[in-house]
Amino acid sequence: MRPERYSIKSGTVALIRIRPISSIRNLLYMRSEEYNMRVFSISSQKGGTAKTTTTAALATGATHRGLRTLCIDLDPQGSLTTILRGRPEEGNSYRLLKGQRVKPQTETGVDTYIIPAALELAGLDAELANTPGRDNRLRNALEAYKEEFDLVFIDTAPTLGTLLINALTASTDVIIPVQADMFASQSLYQLKGTIDQVRQFCNPELRVAGVLFTRYSARTTLARSMWEKTYNMAEEKLGYHCFRHPIREGVAAKEAQTLRVPLIRYSPKSNPCQDYEKALDEIIGG
């Protein structure tokens, strides 16, 4: 399949059409007549793919549409926690994985709920090394939130370990952010191996919602060529859906993070925001 050509000069992007909340919720889980909370891991085993930026933009965009949205920061670096103004001392994802009930936090002006990261996450692999059922801890913990939230977005660490396996085991879907460069194919194959193992041993229902190209610039022939090559590889060789529109580079995303303001509020007409809104349309059914 040849990807749809995409150009910065292609014209203005239409504003999204907002559906009634009840209508959106009916689209969230297509396999069952009963409504269920959907859980998305934003995962890559390579750094520098805008994983945390993607998690924050999709989650706050969903909140802006009226969906009850929770973020879980499973990256010990805690970048998502900083962006969404989390307070780890009041409760965090380490405590959640240790079996404690953690109250999700939110701040006025952000509105998306978060369970923050904690530095202790970095030692969890060793801490749970010989613990039975260690890969199911997050899935079991999320049962307590099924009536409270429509969507959960999990920001994962870019390494293979207990945290990533817990995230994928707890998820209904995984979104794979990728930068179209010479390392993209390698990172996709690495994550595919992890996803296949999780499907075999922990979560056979795990779906790949799609490969999302980030930090895209159409200004060079090389960038367009790498995007097209990676797009075709993901769809034809791996069988993964690719989101139709890449996320364009834009200073607004970095400025919003620095100010700790949701991108959808800071600069809703910016290129990155419009592109993330299109991705969100695909995620929740358009």
Secondary structure by P-SEA (a helix, b strand, c coil): ccccccccccccccccccccaaaaaaaccccccbbbbbbbbbcccccccaaaaaaaaaaaaaaaaccbbbbbbccccaaaaaaaccccccccaaaaaaccbbbbbbcccccccccccccccccccccccccccccaaaaaaaccccccccbbbbbccccccaaaaaaaaaccbbbbbbccccaaaaaaaaaaaaaaaaaacccccccccbbbbcccccccaaaaaaaaaaaaaaccccccccccccccccaaaaaaaaacccccccccccaaaaaaaaaaaaaacc
